[in-house]
Amino acid sequence: MAAGLAITSEYRHYNGKLTLLVVISCMIAAMGGIIFGYDIGISGGVTSMEPFLKKFFPEVYRKMKEDAKVSNYCKFDSHLLTTFTSSLYIAGLVASFFASSVTGAFGRKPSILVAGASFLAGSALGGAAVNLFMLISGRILLGIGVGFGNQAVPLYLSEMAPPTFRGAINIGFQLCVGIGVLSANLINFGTEKIRSGWGWRISLAMAAVPAALLTLGALFLPETPNSLIQRTNDHQRAKLMLQRTRGMEDVQAELDDLIEASNKSKTIDHPFRNIVQRKYRPQLVMALAIPFFQQLTGINVISFYAPILFRTLGLSESMSLLSAVISTGVVGTAATFVSMLMVDKLGRRALFQIGGIQMFVSQIIVGSIMAAKLGDVGGLSKVYAYLVLFFVCIYVAGFAWSWGPLGWLIPSEIFPLEIRSAGQSITVAVNFLFTFGIAQTFLSMLCCFKSGIFFFFGGWVMVMTAFVYFLLPETTNIPIEKMDEVWREHWFWKRIVGEAREDIKL
């Protein structure tokens, strides 16, 4: 009789090493993260600058400066002000679906080029804006750039990277987001001191620098072997590219898997229609749930509105911008770098759990301090204001080594080739949809919930941490074209997609 069952998973390990071509190509592509991060950091900073508010949002400026009866939590409550921030994400949401077609039909490189060029145009329009129409139009162009970039860059990084380095290389995207946020915060801190009041124009126009670098760099990017096989069916060309990227002659095993995945993908005429099939159910759930949860961590509340939040606490304009530099810039970038080093060693699930607990505890503490010490008028004492800043830093660090990078890494590595572009578009679209929702409603929620806003997001962090613990399998070091096997071995998803092969030992 059988003494027991042993389930073993044998994933084929490919030959290859981390080559200079892969490193340089991924560094250039990851610049797409800098344009995304720069916008996140810059929008929150300029909306706390008094000359900017006075020119474009005089009602908010009046409430902040003149109306002492307005609650601390409600001074910045303006749908017009939130439209400035959130208009980018509606544009990105629409653009991401066009980007899916471009990325699938023409490759990852053209989408990255469109991202850089559109962001370049948007930064010029924003820096030169003389009215609200020009300002919002510039934001829409920026949104198109971010939509194309966020759709194509994570795919490019995951496909170029060797399996054993995929996590670290893909997190390079989030590291660049952090660098973009830090750069924006430093620029805001400097331009705020320009007494003539036009510093905000420099802040908005400087987005052209990373956009130009991305656009020029993208001209020289090689296309991924996965995309070459999928679009051209030129196996020899794909093999040569694979040999260059892996730094070895013997790449036949990986090439065979890419060809197999490509052949399968060509049987799919309508990827958006096919992605709802039962066999793709786990990937679809993750494409919807992970970006949804990522936004409900509350991170973009901190990223967009950190200077405004610190002004709510009673800090000066300059101190609020400096606090944003420290919290979302320095701490976020450093923690993302730690994640980059550890993700392929500790694994994705461990970082999710550590970061989730860290974010929950810090949000509860911040909410408690504000509930106890910050009323509708007046501000926090310096001791409590800096204590809030400290725990905001703890929260940002928790996000930056968990949901920040992994929210982009996991979706980019779990889709089979035949639905990969469509799946990534859904991920980006959901991300932008809920980013828009949070950006558009946060200032009203802060006015309504007051300190309770942190308990609201803290509750969601507990839900998403449990979701990952029970429903997300480990994907570390598994070849991207063999990722479907992890779902057939998972205790829950195997009931939906079918059992993986088992080796039964008697």
Secondary structure, 3 states (H helix, E strand, C coil): CCCCCCCCCCCCCCCCCCCHHHHHHHHHHCHHHHHHHHHHHHHHHHCCCHHHHHHHCHHHHHHHHCCCCCCHHHCCCCHHHHHHHHHHHHHHHHHHHHHHHHHHHHCHHHHHHHHHHHHHHHHHHHHCCCCHHHHHHHHHHHHHHHHHHHHHHHHHHHHHCCHHHHHHHHHHHHHHHHHHHHHHHHHHHHHCCCCCCCHHHHHHHCCHHHHHHHHHHHCCCCCCHHHHHHHHCCHHHHHHHHHHHHCCCCCHHHHHHHHHHHHHHCCCCCHHHHCCCHHHHHHHHHHHHHHHHHHCCCHHHHHHHHHHHHHHCCCCHHHHHHHHHHHHHHHHHHHHHHHHHHHHHHCHHHHHHHHHHHHHHHHHHHHHHHHHHCCCCCCCCHHHHHHHHHHHHHHHHHHHCCHHHHHHHHHHHHCCHHHHHHHHHHHHHHHHHHHHHHHHHHHHHHHHHCCHHHHHHHHHHHHHHHHHHHHCCCCCCCCHHHCHHHHHHCCCCHHHHCCCCCCCCC
